[in-house]
Amino acid sequence: MNNISREGIESIREFYAQAYSAMPTFRITEPKTTGFTPEFVACEMRCEGEYVIDLPHSSLKAGETLRLVGVSLFWWRWEGEGAEWDGSLSEEAIRGWKIVRERAYYNFTNKGSQ
């Protein structure tokens, strides 16, 4: 996840599909979200997850727990009904926003078996 930038809905969807298949148990704690515009959000968090498969390129083995502190930056685009978002927070309106770019910066704080 370090030094990777994802752009486009399909690229982001593929990244998360792979991540969650390798680590289906994933917890985000202490989230802090800052949003200055609907098109950009910054999130700070602590994360923890258990791997169900070996990831040799990361020196991680099935059963190990990954702990990290991270910041994710999200760029969003309105793709819902109408030319612009009307400010609604309905489920339909929320689903009209799509992540089109993400940058994630993580510091691995502890890796190992529980």
C-alpha positions as CSV (number, residue, x, y, z in Angstrom):
1,M,0.0,0.0,0.0
2,N,3.0,2.3,0.4
3,N,3.7,4.7,-2.4
4,I,0.8,3.5,-4.6
5,S,-1.7,5.9,-6.2
6,R,-4.9,4.5,-7.6
7,E,-7.1,6.4,-10.1
8,G,-10.3,5.4,-11.7
9,I,-13.2,3.4,-10.2
10,E,-12.2,0.0,-11.7
11,S,-8.6,0.4,-10.4
12,I,-9.8,1.3,-6.9
13,R,-12.4,-1.5,-6.9
14,E,-9.7,-4.1,-8.0
15,F,-7.4,-2.9,-5.2
16,Y,-10.0,-3.3,-2.5
17,A,-11.2,-6.6,-3.8
18,Q,-7.6,-8.0,-3.6
19,A,-7.0,-6.5,-0.2
20,Y,-10.1,-7.8,1.4
21,S,-9.7,-11.3,-0.1
22,A,-6.3,-11.5,1.5
23,M,-7.4,-9.9,4.7
24,P,-11.2,-10.3,5.2
25,T,-11.0,-9.3,8.9
26,F,-10.1,-5.6,8.9
27,R,-10.8,-3.0,11.5
28,I,-10.5,0.7,11.4
29,T,-10.3,2.5,14.7
30,E,-9.8,6.1,15.8
31,P,-10.9,7.5,12.4
32,K,-10.7,11.2,11.9
33,T,-12.1,12.6,8.7
34,T,-11.6,16.1,7.3
35,G,-13.5,17.4,4.3
36,F,-13.2,20.9,2.9
37,T,-15.2,20.2,-0.2
38,P,-17.4,17.4,-1.4
39,E,-14.7,16.5,-4.0
40,F,-11.9,15.9,-1.4
41,V,-11.6,14.1,1.9
42,A,-8.6,13.2,4.1
43,C,-8.9,10.4,6.7
44,E,-6.5,9.5,9.5
45,M,-6.9,6.1,11.1
46,R,-5.4,3.1,12.9
47,C,-6.0,-0.2,11.2
48,E,-5.6,-3.9,12.1
49,G,-6.3,-7.0,10.1
50,E,-5.5,-10.7,9.9
51,Y,-4.2,-12.3,6.8
52,V,-5.8,-15.6,5.5
53,I,-3.1,-16.2,2.8
54,D,0.7,-15.9,2.7
55,L,1.9,-12.7,1.0
56,P,5.6,-13.5,0.3
57,H,6.3,-10.1,-1.4
58,S,5.3,-8.4,1.9
59,S,6.9,-11.1,4.2
60,L,3.4,-11.8,5.7
61,K,2.0,-15.2,6.5
62,A,-1.5,-16.5,6.9
63,G,-2.7,-15.9,10.5
64,E,-0.5,-12.9,11.1
65,T,-1.9,-9.6,12.2
66,L,-1.0,-6.3,10.5
67,R,-1.2,-3.1,12.5
68,L,-0.7,0.3,11.0
69,V,-1.4,4.0,11.2
70,G,-2.5,5.6,8.0
71,V,-3.7,8.6,6.1
72,S,-5.9,8.2,3.0
73,L,-6.7,11.0,0.6
74,F,-9.8,10.6,-1.5
75,W,-10.9,12.6,-4.6
76,W,-14.6,12.2,-5.5
77,R,-16.6,12.9,-8.5
78,W,-20.4,13.4,-8.8
79,E,-22.0,10.8,-11.1
80,G,-25.5,10.9,-9.7
81,E,-28.7,12.3,-11.1
82,G,-28.5,15.8,-12.4
83,A,-25.5,18.0,-13.3
84,E,-24.6,18.8,-9.7
85,W,-25.2,17.4,-6.3
86,D,-28.1,19.1,-4.6
87,G,-26.7,18.7,-1.1
88,S,-29.0,15.7,-0.2
89,L,-27.7,13.1,2.2
90,S,-30.2,10.5,1.1
91,E,-28.8,7.0,0.3
92,E,-29.5,7.6,-3.4
93,A,-27.6,10.9,-3.4
94,I,-24.6,9.4,-1.4
95,R,-24.3,6.6,-3.9
96,G,-24.0,9.3,-6.6
97,W,-20.5,10.1,-5.4
98,K,-17.7,7.9,-6.7
99,I,-14.0,7.8,-5.6
100,V,-11.9,8.5,-8.7
101,R,-8.5,8.8,-7.0
102,E,-7.0,7.7,-3.8
103,R,-3.6,8.1,-2.1
104,A,-2.8,6.1,1.0
105,Y,0.2,6.6,3.4
106,Y,0.8,4.0,6.1
107,N,3.2,3.4,8.8
108,F,3.3,-0.2,9.9
109,T,3.4,-0.2,13.7
110,N,3.5,-3.9,14.5
111,K,3.3,-7.1,12.5
112,G,3.1,-10.5,13.9
113,S,0.9,-13.3,15.3
114,Q,-1.6,-12.6,17.9
